[in-house]
Amino acid sequence: MPYVPILCISAKFGKGVSDVLSAATGIFEVRKKRVPTALVNSVVGDAVAAHAPPAVAGKKLKILYVTQAETSPPTFVFSVNDTALLHFSYRRYLENELRRNFGFQGTPLRLIFKRRGEK
């Protein structure tokens, strides 16, 4: 989990123990962050333009729109043309782009991909 901060502490000597609470408080605030749909779509659109999804059997994944459905943990729902066209590495790329642009450090992100019209 490269997105989790690593804290160096010593319970024996009491060093860094005070940093744990401040780090936990910061991560709690990040978990509650809500990002507007227009901004999420803009960032994902830029990410797709910079690095297009790979084609599978001549078909390309199309991301129609993205919205943040929940907080704690932040959950993003992607509406796509076909979920079978999503490669695990491209999913990881999109997660990393969301982290980099919105500062979701220290908390897991849930990315849900749904076919257009699926509930």
PyMOL commands that set and color helices and strands:
alter all, ss='L'
color gray80, all
select helices_A, chain A and resi 17-31+37-50+83-85+88-102
alter helices_A, ss='H'
color red, helices_A
select strands_A, chain A and resi 63-70+75-80+110-115
alter strands_A, ss='S'
color yellow, strands_A
deselect
rebuild
show_as cartoon
